[in-house]
């Protein structure tokens, strides 16, 4: 079982930026693709994913503002978030696509104030 530890969340104002990190205890290269999800009230949605060859996918709501990246050598996944809005407020999790339900971490809270 892989352990996922997310970090980097916090409280920012609208228009601000945050960089989330995800430390993977196993081999990130097994995550094909690796992904970030976020959980709002009652829902957990895919935000961005990145293939092993670093081809990215973004949800329409974050396209042009968020950048996903991975460092397989360090077993780290990142999410650079710019131009944040209150609609981005959520708990952010890393995982893969499709999700591994046994591997969810504790998530990191992102709160964007108006």
Secondary structure, DSSP 8 states (H G I E B T S, - for coil): ---EEEE--EEEETT--EEEEEEESS-GGG-TTEEEEEEETTEEEEEEEE-TT--EEE-TTTTTTEEEEEETTTTEEEEEE-S--GGG-EEEEEEESS--GGG----EEEEEE-
